[in-house]
Amino acid sequence: MSILDNRAALKAEIDKVAEVAGYLWMKGWAERNGGNITINITEFVDDGMKSLPAISGMMPLGKVLPHLKGCWFYCKGTQKRMRDLSRNPMENGSIIRILDDCSHYEIVADCPVAPTSELPSHLAVHDYLLAKGSPYRASLHTHPIELVALTHNRDWMEKDRATRMLWSMIPETKAFCPRGLGMVPYMLPSSQELADATIKAIDEDYDVVMWEKHGVFAVDTDIMSAFDQVDVLNKSAQIYIAARNMGFIPDGMTDAQMTELSNAFGLPK
């Protein structure tokens, strides 16, 4: 019996994760075991789940995350592939609960799959989101090809320079990604330094953060919405690169057109 049996709302959330994992693989954004997904499932946990025994010992988080006390998460398993998670999410991911000391977790169901090595970084972001009172419950790390390519030119790492270009490629980009793209210079993957820099960028009001020469980290209310933001931003990068490949620098929308769009849709200036 699966922990998802007779828990339709929880199953629907994990099915979204599986669907997004399939999209990431099909787009070429999830080579081998690349990328991670972590979602806060606490609101879907019932008394029956709370009484389930752990199938692992206490595992350290590496730091105290005080706002995660009693929280539950589904996360991609370590060394697991997105293409496999898309077919079998409970064999390639973990359901974990944070213990009352806020510095350890245990695996609850269904399989004894260790969560991603980037779990402490993802959970540090979730701790920040809860502390801020944010409704965001999903985090996504993936490797969108064209956005990563932009970061190999230092000019695009300047604050909001890439945002302005991406917004200008097609009107929907600003409409669906009104906070743009935050930029974090290269740091060691899975490091606390990278986690801290990502939280700082999110605190500056970005939902999608670019890690130089690595990938993006996106947060939103659910995993599909986080994926949509990355998808829209990467489409703009594809348009820009397609124009350059045709031998010209795209004009992009003018400042006047961008202002008109912002006014019409009530978007930030």
N, C-alpha and C positions, 0 to 999 in steps of 0.2 A: 504493500500500500504506500502511495506517495503522500507527502505532506500537502500536496495540492488537491487531493481528493476532497470533494465537498467544500472547497474553498474557492468559489468562482472568482471573487474579486482579486485574490492573491494570484490565482492562475492567470488571470487576464493581464496583470502587470508583468509577470514573468514571460508570458507569451509575447508581450511587446519587446522585451529584451531579446528574445529569440529572433523576432522579426527584424529588429535593428541589426543584430549580429549578422544576419544573412545579407542585409544591404551593405554592411561594411565590407564583407568578403567580396561580394559581387562588384563593388566599386574599386577594389584593389587597395582598400585602406587598411586591411588587416592581414598582412602577410604573416605566415607562420602563426605564432601566438601573440602577435602584436595587438596592442590596444587593450583597454579595460572598461568595464561597466560596473557601476555600483549604484544600487537604488535602495532608498530607505523604505522598508515595507512595514514599519511599526504599526501604521494605522490598520493594516490587514490582519494583524495577529490577534487570534482569539484565545480564550482560556485554555482550550485544548492544546494549542501550540505551546502556550506558556508552561504546560505541565510535561512536555516532552523531555526526555533525557538527552543530554549531550552525547554526541558520538566522537568527541575529542576531549582532550584535556584543556586546561586553561592555556590560552595562547596570548603572548604579550603584544600590545599595540605599540610599545616603544615610548609612549608618553601618555599623560592623563588627558582625556578629552571629556570634560565635565558635563557637557550638554548631551552626551550620547548615552547616559545612564538608562538602561532598560530598552534601548533601541535595538531593532532588528534590521538586518540588511541582506539583500541578495547580491552576490558579486561573482564575477567571472573567476574561474579557478586558475591557479598558477600553472603556467605552461600549457594551458588549454587554448584551443584554436576557436576563433569566432565561427568558422564554418561548421565546426562540430557542435558548438553551443547552439547554433541556430536550429539544429536537428534534435538535440537532446540537452535542453538547458539544465536539467537536474543532475545530469551525469558530468557536466562540464562547468558547474558553478556550485557555490556554497550558500546556504542560509546560515547566518551567524547571529548570535545575540551578544550584546555588550554587557559585561558583568557590572555589578554595582560599584566596583572600585574604579570604573571608567578607564582602566588601563589594560584590561584583558578581555578576550572574547572566547566563545566556544562555538564549535560547529554543531548544528542541530539536525539537519536533514538535507537530502535524502541519502547521499553518498558521502563517504569521508574524503571529500575533495578539499584540499587546502586552498584558501582564497589567494588571489593575486598578491604578488610580492609588493605591489604598489598600494595595498590596502591601507597602511597607515597614512599615506598621503591623501588618498580619497576620503578617508574618514576624518582627517583633519579639516578638509573642506566642508564636509557635512556638519561637523561640530560648529564651524564658523557660521554656516547657514542657519542652523537652529538657534544659535546665540543671537543672530541678527533678526530672528523672527521671519525669515524668508519662507515662502511656500515651496521652494525648490526642493525636490526629493530625489533627483537623479543626477549622476555625473558620468560623463563619457570622455574617454581618451582614445583618440584614433589618429591615423596618419594620412590625411587627405593630400594627395600627391601635389596638386597645383599650389595649395596654400603653403606646404612645406617648401616647395621650390622657390617661392617668393622670398623666404627668409634666408636664402643663400646670397641675397644681395642686401648689404647692410642698410642701403637707403630705405628699404621697406620696413626695417625694424624701428624707424623713427616713429615716435608716438603719433598715432592716428593717421599717418600717411597712407598706409595700406587701407585703413577704414574708408578714407575719402575716395580712394580709387575704386574699391570694391562697391561702395554705395553707388558710384556713378555709372557702373557698367549696365545696370538694369534696375528699373524702379523698385521691383519687389524686394531687392536686397535691403534697402533702408527700411522698408515697410515691415519686413519680417525679422530683421536683425537691427533694431533701432539703436542698440548700444555699441554696435561695431565690434572691432577685434582688438583685444588687448595684446600687448607684446611683452614676452619675457625672454631675456637673452639666454644663451645656452647655459645650462646647468646640468649636473650629473643626473641622469634619469633615476627616479625613485628616491632621490635625496630629500631630506627635510628642507634643505635650502630651496629646492624647486617648489616644494609644497608651500612654503612660506611666501615665495614670490608670486605664486598663483593666487593665493588668498589675497594678497595685497592688490593684485590686478582686479580680482572680483570685487574687492572693497571699493575700488575706483569706479565701479558701476559697469563692468564688462560681464557678459554672460559667456562669452567665448574667448579663450585665452590661447594665444599662439606661443608654443615653445620653439624657439629658434632651432632649425635643422632637425626637428624631432616630430612634432605633431601638435594637435590642439587638445585643449581640455575645455569641455562645455558643461554648463549646468542649466537645469530647467525644471519645470514642474513634474515632468515625466521623461522617460528615456526617448520617446518618439519626438518630443518637442526639442530636446537637446540635439538629437540627430538632425532635425529639420534645419536648425540654425547653421550647423556646420555645412550641410548640403547646399543651402542657399549661398553662403559665403564662398564655397568652393566653386559653385557655378559661375560666380562673377570672376573668380580668378581664371577659370577656363576661358571665359569670353575675352579677357584681357590677353591671355597667352595666345589664343587663336588669332586675334588681330595682329599681334606681334609676329606670329608665324606667317601671316599674309603680307608682311612687309611694312606695316604702318603702326604707329602708336595711336590707339583708339582715343577719340576726343573725350568720351565720357559725357555724362550730363553736366550742364553748366551749373554754376552756383545759383543762378536764377531759377533754373528748373528744379534743383534740389530744394530750394526754399519753398517753391510752389508746392512740391510734393509734401514737404513737412507740414505746411499749413493745411493742406487738403486732408491729410490723414492724422493730424494732431500729433506729429512725431517731434521728438526733441530736435532743436536746431543744431 
